[in-house]
Amino acid sequence: MIRIGISGYGNLGRGVELAVRQNPDMELAAVFTRRDPSSLKILTEGVPVYSLSDAAAHKDEIDVLIICGGSANDLPTQTPELAKYFNVVDSFDTHAKVPQHFANVDAAAKESGHTAIISVGWDPGLFSLARVISDSVLPEGASYTFWGRGVSQGHSDAIRRIEGVADARQYTVPVPEALAKVRAGETPEFTARQMHTRECYVVAKEGADKARIENEIKTMPNYFEPYDTTVHFISQEELDRDHKGIPHGGSVIRTGKTAGGMNHVVEFSLKLDSNPEFTSSVLAAFARAIYRFNSEGNTGCKTIFDVPPAYLSPKSAEELRAHML
């Protein structure tokens, strides 16, 4: 049995706990939290909860630690620090900072003799792999990634931080005309505004200036300013009733020509009822791969591009050849 530890017990951490239950070769060994451990009630009976600050003392009790912190403030420091004591997995998703994060984690893991993998989930993660495969098969062409329709947790949080906002959900929505052109085999050049729109559902605090809130949302650099953004003000009851889930998904599409001049379209798509639960399942599968790498003495940091697909599966090589090939 692969002994799994979880660092951080929010939506993603709870999802990992559920994912471990579905994998016959895994068991949950411990949960680490920045909260008071005595205040945390987890789903699995008999599994200890420890303070994250005491994690190093339990390094011999865990085969792989899945780190469920945020990419903005948690993972850049947590993953390299915890890689000194554990084999680790994270879902770091700030694309522009991946090279530096990789270098930091790689140095820590190599020095301590551990194995790590960063930026696994569905994007970055499975979508990254789809982009590489389709680009390799169709070297003459163009690739497109569409996200949604789904809840962006980061964008929703950005709205909630605006003064006068009590709660909010933000949906990323592909532009139907853009999606149709790509699926038809065209290779247009799009701006961000031409590919996606943003829909915001906002609960304003009593007496708050809704016009100011809407303007702050629409002019927020990077998050909303580059997109056509619609803001709907609703009640807390409506938000709780109609927007309580965290669905997401999207498509990676590659359009291109082979040497004989024939046109081709490759598409990999996901439709997810729960973004964190699906991401957690991806993390669990890659924890198995990291356990296998480390058992072979293969240390340092990896990405999804380095992992043989067979290392993700609990099935034997013989079973995979007989039933999956």
C-alpha angles and dihedrals in degrees: 000000000000108000108223126199125194123211110198125019107217126112092306095045092050088049091054090051089055092044092054089058090060095053113081095204096052137078131183109245104174146344122221122202141176088219125082102289091218090060095055119094112192128189099242116079118227097016113127123236117212137183112264089230088064095050096111091060089064099046093117092055096061133062098189129012116207109207113212102183131123123277095226101057111359114043099049089066103022099054099052091041094050091043086070089069108021146032100255144199127193140172099222105172108178094114097195092054098046095101093055093043090050092051093050094048093042092055093049095045095047093048092052098038094245133130125231139179123197136194099024120151126086100299110040091023124036092020089051090055091047090053093051095046096047092044090051094049094044105033091169106063147055134276128216132186120201121187126201160305079229148112116274106209093195094050091045090053091049090057092047089057092062114104111259096025117121098180140343147179125203124200124201109214128189116230103248094216092053092048091049093052093053094045088052089060099257120140105211125166109240135193117221089256092055093054105043142021128198127227118196126195109194135187108204123206116248110282094009119147102250094187091056092047092050091049092049090052096048094046097044106128118242093357104062112347095082092053141063100256129193120197122202120188111211139161125269088247091056092047092050092046102042105025108034097116130078103223122166144149141137146173141270109208128185119189119188152130131256121221093271091060096254119145122234138181122202118191132182114184141176133198110191130188089195123024095195095046093051093044088050091055090053090050091052093052092051091048086065090052092050091049089054094047091051093046087058092050093253104143138172130060125321137186130208089270091066099053123096108225091234089064090065096058130078088211120100123250089253092053092048092051092047099045111017106035 
